[in-house]
Amino acid sequence: MKKEAIVLLNMGGPNNLEEVEVFLTNMFNDKNIITVKSSLLRAFIAKMITFTRTEKSQEIYRQIGSKSPIVGHTKRLVEKLQSRFGEDVLIDFAMRYTPPFASEVIERLNKEDIEKIYLIPLYPQFSTTTTKSSLEDFEEQYHLKGGDAILVEIKHFFQNQNYNRAVLQRITERISADECQNFDLIFSAHGLPVKVIERGDVYERHVNKHVAILTNMLKEAGMNFNAIHLAYQSKVGPMEWLKPSLEDKLKEIKSNGVLIFPIAFTIDNSETDFELEIEYREVAEELGFKDYRVCECPNDSDFFVDTLVELYEKMR
């Protein structure tokens, strides 16, 4: 009997300190990240960046348990999703830059009698640097491996109501309605170089729309923050990136309390567990904030599982 499969796609993260170099090498060899036309030049750039950043990146991961939390969270999400479907649908996941790679997931799927594979990139908003990269990688590897199932894909889901319920749940886990008026809420999105947006990437527009949706939902839920903001984190290199930066936004805020929600991530990773929880906490303390809080990503929340089930049903 032919089966269907759902494959969740994400960027990935080192499973140990040795994989930090693998992660950086693969990321900066991605033509959607380093957009030069020459593959030889891209490989040279990737080698130089990896050489200069590996040791510093390893130190970051040492501070959060010597690995990224992304695979552990994703495995729990897959287990919950699999329990919803039973044996009718196979659930798996592939990472873009670290194991499990698409190629090994495809080898497992090719041993089954799969008729359709539903690809769900775990990025709420579309970007060429994330969604497009993950979909292209899986599709290229699938055809190289000689797969013959029909591939069905989704490109974004920031408008999904169940997903946004998952976001609100994470926010209300960190703060009560009575406290909101004394806090500013910052939706922190992973930044992108401005030149990527100028080439037509819709990421910034999707993020702005997502913030507007969530702001309305928070007001309807009686969560009346002092103010709600959007900022961008994770800038790398000297080129111009999307603004305002999270650090600049923190400097603008006058309230004593700030709550951060990582709007571009569905699964916690080094950008949340280190950058937001540790690095920017130090910045906030230096700026005199009396209370600095960071929300968890949806991870394996029931609302997020509901979201993935709904996305699958709509794709069929």
Disulfide bonds with the S-S distance in Angstrom:
none
